[in-house]
Amino acid sequence: MITETMMLLALKQKNWLHASDMASKLYESRGIPLIKDISYVAGIAETDPRADWLLTLWSELRWDEINKEEDIK
């Protein structure tokens, strides 16, 4: 079972191939369109600095968002 946290860790580590694979599997199980896009962008991030930058930024923002949700609980 793949979780969003696992995918975010791969993104934070810039393990693009692994993140792309996990996002693809996560999309198959949850059907969230954004995750499908993350899978595609992670697949090109190795060679496209813009994709690298956007995923790095997005993963940091999402990580903060998850932490704030946990603080509220």
N, C-alpha and C positions, 0 to 999 in steps of 0.2 A: 504494500500500500504506500503510495506516494502522498505526501502532505505538502501544503503550501510552504510551510516552514522549511522543509527539506529543499524545495526548489529555490527559496530565497537564499538559503545558505550557499547553494551552488552558484547562484548569481553573484552574491557578495564575494565569493572566492574567484569569480571570473572563470569558472569551469563551464564554459559556454556549451560544449557538446553535452555534458551531463545535464545541465539546466534545460537545454532544449528537449532532450529525451524525457526528462521528468515532467516538463510542462505539457508535452504532447500526451503523456499518460494521464496527467491530471485533467487535461481537457476531455479526454475520452471518458473519464469517470464522472466528471462534474458538468461538462458542457458549457463552461464559462467562456464566452468569446474572447475576452481579454487574454486568457491563458493561452489560447490558440495563437494569438498575436505574439505573446511572449516567446512561445516556442519558435516561431519563425525568426524573430529578431535575434534571439540567442544563437540561432543557427548561423547567422551572418556576422555576429559581433566579433568573431575572430579576425575578420578582414575589414570590417567597417568601423572606424573609430566613433562615428556618430551613434551606431547601434550600441557599442560598448558604453558610451557615455550615458545614453538614455536608459539602458538597463541598470547601470550602476545607480543613477539618480532614482529611478523608480523603485528599485529594491530597497534603498535606504529609506525612502518615504513610506513604503509599505511596511517595512520592519518597525518604524516608529509608530505607525498607525496601529499595528497589532499590539505593540507594547502598551500604548495608551488605552486600548480596549481592555487589556488585562488589568491595568491599574484601576479601571472603573469598577471591575467586578469585585 
